[in-house]
Structures are given as structure tokens and as C-alpha cells.
């Protein structure tokens, strides 16, 4: 399966989050975030541009270094720099940073001052009232975090429609070309064209 623009953007955003938590130069962090936006909004597949030997460094916010990283992701499905950083930092930090009200800067505080490395540790600290004592936190934010953790535990994962489309349509085309398959339809909330998709049913 080809690497989709949404996957490349997600890799760059995750790398930016981890670099910010790590305390990297803010201009370096911003470069990856801007690159993620550029790739996510491309009107065509970045993978197809790489395969056609087009110069991605000419795209806004990309440049030669990031173009090389995009080519690496297209060729291998991952980014060596991200792999190396992930080995040095707890895997849950990116998931914690995605919780509304937090973000990389507050996760840096949680990680470095409170030693919180996982969602379970975050929940334990919040229930014990320890988060409100940290710089930049408070009783209201602590309650918000507990609420968001509860929602995370009880709700199903939903995807943006554009991201679901990246996976659903190529898979449907693949199934239609199989011997004996007359037709394939994508059902569920995808077919209803909701802003977010919680289920993909192939009929």
C-alpha cells in the first residue's frame, strides 16, 4: 500500500511533539509542523511525486532536508529520526500531548517534574490531586484532564473523513479487482459523509 499524505503529516507532527517535549529549538519544531500542514493540504499524493522524481524541495515550507525525509518515509514507511527519538522517550507522551488542555509544553512539565510517562500514571496523579501543584496547572485543568481521560477510555476512535478516505477508497478498489467480486460499496458513517468517521463497512 502507498504511503498517504495523512501518514507523512502524522509522522512530522509526532516528531514535532516529541522534539518540543525534549526541549528542541522552537524553529526546528515549527519547521516540522509547517511541513505537516503543507503535505496534508497537497492536492496530489506526495508519494506519487517522489516516484515521479519531482523536486519536493520546491514546495512551500519543505526545503531539501525535509524533501529527503519525505522520500525516506515513502520508501520505508517510517522516519529514522523519529524512530531514534522514540527509543529515548516514553511512547505514551504523544498520546498525552493530544489530550485537550495539555500539549507538548505541559507534557514536558509532567514528564520532567512529575515523572509521568503514561496515561495510567497521568490518571493516578490527577485523581490524587497532584497535578494542580505543578506550574501551569490548577484544579480546573486537573478536572478537565480527568474528564478527557474518561472520554478516551469510553469512546470509540474516530477519524477525520479525509484520512478515512485515504484508506477506504484504495482498499475498495483492490477488492473490486479480486476474482469473483462483482461490486464493493463503502457503508457506515463514511457513506453518510460525516466530518468524522467511526466505522467503515465494506459491502
Secondary structure, 3 states (H helix, E strand, C coil): CCCCHHHHHHHHHHHHHHHHHHCCCHHHHHHHHHHHHHHHCCCCCHHHHHHCCCCHHHCCCCHHHHHHHHHHHHHHCCCHHHHHHHHHCCCCHHHHHCCCCCCHHHHHHHHHCCCCCCHHHHHHHHHCCCHHHCCCCCHHHHHHHHHHHHHHHHCCCCEEHHHHHHHHHHHHHHHHCCCCCCCCCEEHHHCCCCCEECCCEEC
